[in-house]
Amino acid sequence: MSALAARLVILVPAVAALLGLALARRSLRGARLTALVGSGLTLGAALVELVAVHTAGPAATLRTLPGLPVGELHIPLQLQATTAPALVAVVVGIVGGAVQAFAAWYLRDDDRYGVFAATVSLFCAGMLLVVQSADLVLTLVGWEVMGWCSYLLIGHWSRRESARRAALKAFLVTRLADVGFVLGVVLLAAHAGSTAYPAVISSYAGLSPNVPMVLLLLGILGKSGMVPFHDWLPDAMEGPTPASALIHAATMVAAGTFVLAQLFDLLVTADAARWVLALSTAVTMVWAALLAFGQSDLKRLLAYSTLSQVALMLSALAVAPAAEGPGAATLHLYSHAFFKALLFLAVGWLSVTVGGTAATAMRGGVRGHLLLRPALFVGLLSLAGVPPLVGFVSKEHVLAAAEAGSGAAAGQGRAWLVLVAGLLTVALTAAYCTRAWLVLDDLGSADVARHDADSASVGVRVAVAGLALLTVLGGLVVFTPLLRLGGHLGWWMALVSVLLIAGAAVAVRSFSRAGAGDSAQSVDPAVRLVGSRMPLFDNGFGVDRLYLVTVARPVLALARLVVFLDREVIDAYVRGAAVAATVSGRGGQRAHSAERAASGLAWVVAGVVAVALAGVALW
């Protein structure tokens, strides 16, 4: 049963994507029904797989298509049905279903909704292929499908120049990073003689695969938006909110975490790769959390928070001792999917209510909303890591993994780096979450302009309520056998985290007053602390311009050089041959002018006759 369910988990959304695309131009209602039914069946198949894994036992390898023998390389194209993939498949099914329900309402008047819904289904199929894969080639296929779909989703509103630019930027940055991912896959497979995960891992017994793992990391850092590839992810907010929720919550940016978790036995032996991962994630989590605080748009605040939180989950893989395994990173992937999807969908719903996602438009926007107010409150608390919510449980396991690594015989330096960066990130996260809640609930005038406050569909309300419930109760997963957590919750570290959260919240709250003794009116704490520098926070302190100077312009210059060499050097030989043929042709034409054609023909006839007579005489 688990084998069949694992195959259906991938096949159902892929078929839904094809059917939805066929119906996109003919019937929006049919496309909507296909997307919703497909997401429901996908979640059902994932739940069946999860139950079957625990009742009938896991299936480490499942055949799909016949294997591909390519010379000395064997490509078995196998899937797996084990606990971790089954659990993550359920998470993707839940978030994907919530996104489809929200998109059906949010894009109800969009003439390209059908194409969007089909792309979401294909995106989920790609992510689920990565999750269920036990083969590097299948992982690469799912990886590429997600990259292509992200380009389409970010650029869905392609009539806007900003959306087209954001989609192209995401595509180019991730494409550049994916060169490393492909090369890493090739090197791993070439060494093992197979693309199957077990064969690859066993082939490196006693060896340190630093080069292939560093190359693989480049692609993962690019897809996950880690420094120095981070700037494309905030710009991806140009896409519709359902796309943002899907990309940021449980699919592309978190896919690299699961790939590394599957190859954790290789990663722990590649010290150079773990240092690269630790440095990138430590810088990203602090820098992104700092930028999140000063954003003038709350949707971009959530985008930067995604960078910070994905860095936190990846950092666990950089520092966790081999004996503890990748459980802390997988747990934070699971946790982040719920509270981040909740926040994006709730902010998207609120943006329809108040008319925008800017902080000024959302001032006091949650007042009067019986569902949105507690949902956003719970989501922000979980993002900040307040106990006992799911965000607290997963973050503390990451910090516990870093603490365990700091006491290990090897890797103490990177473990301390991640631990210090993680604690600083805890304080910064609490600060921007407090600021966001003060903007949403306490600030602004009492009269907030609302439009269609109660227009959300039943599906949207169920999705938001369900995600809020999972955010509150999802931490109970640590008491089940669904996740193998080698480490434990460090209570002293948890106490330090809670104190940092409380201190940051109190400090930010103190800056929300307009002035001493003036309690009648509040201000955005970021306005007081950041002030005129807020535009610098909004544009990421000019990283986009840095991309242009250091990457785009050199690549453009290189492209122009290639075009010059192609046209003026390589094509010169072709053009020279053409000129020579033309000149020789004209010369021959002049030598055989019309006046001499008759005499030439006469000589040809005479020659034929002479040959004939010679043949008869000699016979």
Secondary structure, DSSP 8 states (H G I E B T S, - for coil): -HHHHHHHHHHHHHHHHHHHHHHTTT-HHHHHHHHHHHHHHHHHHHHHHHHHHHHT--EEEEE-S--EEETTEEE--EEEE-HHHHHHHHHHHHHHHHHHHHHHHHTTT-TTHHHHHHHHHHHHHHHHHHHHB-BHHHHHHHHHHHHHHHHHHHTSSTTSHHHHHHHHHHHHHHHHHHHHHHHHHHHHHHHHTB-BHHHHHHHTTT---HHHHHHHHHHHHHHHT-TTSTTHHHHGGGS-HHHHHHHHHTSHHHHHHHHHHHTHHHHTT-HHHHHHHHHHHHHHHHHHHHHHHT-SBHHHHHHHHHHHHHHHHHHHHHH--TTTTTHHHHHHHHHHHHHHHHHHHHHHHHHHHHT-SBTTTTTTTTTT-TTHHHHHHHHHHHHHT-TTSHHHHHHHHHHHHHHHHHTSSS-HHHHHHHHHHHHHHHHHHHHHHHHHHIIIIISS-S----SSTT---HHHHHHHHHHHHHHHHGGGGGGSTTS---S---HHHHHHHHHHHHHHHHHHHHTTEEETTEEEEE--HHHHHTGGGHHHHHTGGGHHHHHIIIIIHHHHHHHHHHHHIIIIIIHHHHHHHHHHHHHHHHHHHHHT-GGGHHHHHHHHHHHHHHHHHHHHHH-
